Amino acid sequence: MPTSDEAVRTWRVNAPADLGRALAGARRSRGLSQDELATALGVHRSYVAELEAGSSVQMLERLLRAFKRLGAEVEVRLPPAGDGR
């Protein structure tokens, strides 16, 4: 779920689907289409769509489960567009 902190968007990630929603939100916040992001990444648009849909990715599921088991929280932070990152 995105939260706001002085123009920094944050998504808490508990599952691959959360990471997909974060990617879609970040992409939209930057004003990019799936095609534009795919071109920048050197992948097909359908792959970006799969990522955003949170298609099951076994490695991500295991990694997130390991973080959870360790009591860690995973977040994606999107700083303002003009901060030089």
C-alpha positions in Angstrom: 0.0 0.0 0.0 1.5 3.3 -1.0 2.1 5.9 1.7 3.3 9.5 1.3 6.2 11.2 3.1 7.0 14.7 1.7 6.6 13.5 -2.0 8.5 10.2 -1.3 6.2 7.3 -2.1 6.7 4.1 -0.2 5.2 0.6 -0.7 5.5 -2.2 1.9 6.4 -5.5 0.2 5.2 -8.7 1.7 4.6 -10.7 -1.5 5.7 -10.6 -5.2 2.3 -9.0 -6.0 3.2 -6.1 -3.7 6.4 -5.6 -5.5 4.5 -5.6 -8.8 2.1 -2.9 -7.5 5.1 -0.9 -6.4 6.7 -1.1 -9.8 3.4 -0.1 -11.5 3.0 2.8 -9.1 6.6 4.0 -9.5 6.3 3.8 -13.3 3.1 5.8 -13.3 4.6 8.3 -10.9 7.4 8.9 -13.4 4.9 9.3 -16.2 6.1 6.2 -18.2 4.1 3.7 -20.1 4.9 0.0 -19.9 6.3 0.3 -23.4 8.7 3.1 -22.4 9.9 1.2 -19.3 10.3 -2.0 -21.3 12.4 -0.2 -23.9 14.6 1.4 -21.1 15.1 -2.0 -19.6 15.7 -3.8 -22.9 12.7 -6.2 -22.4 9.4 -6.7 -24.0 6.3 -4.8 -22.7 4.6 -8.1 -21.8 7.4 -8.9 -19.3 6.8 -5.5 -17.6 3.1 -6.3 -17.5 3.9 -9.7 -15.9 6.1 -8.1 -13.3 3.4 -5.5 -12.5 0.8 -8.2 -12.2 3.0 -9.9 -9.5 3.2 -13.1 -11.4 4.6 -15.8 -9.1 8.4 -15.6 -9.1 9.7 -18.4 -6.9 13.0 -16.7 -6.0 11.2 -13.6 -4.9 8.7 -15.6 -2.8 11.6 -17.4 -1.0 13.5 -14.1 -0.5 10.5 -12.4 1.0 9.8 -15.4 3.2 13.4 -15.3 4.5 13.1 -11.6 5.3 9.8 -12.2 7.1 11.3 -15.0 9.1 14.2 -12.7 10.1 11.6 -10.1 11.3 12.6 -7.7 8.5 10.3 -5.4 6.6 10.9 -4.8 2.9 9.9 -1.4 1.3 10.3 0.3 -2.0 10.9 4.0 -1.8 10.5 6.3 -4.7 12.1 9.7 -4.1 10.9 12.9 -6.0 11.9 12.8 -9.7 14.3 15.7 -9.5 16.5 14.5 -6.7 19.4 13.3 -8.9 18.9 9.6 -8.5 
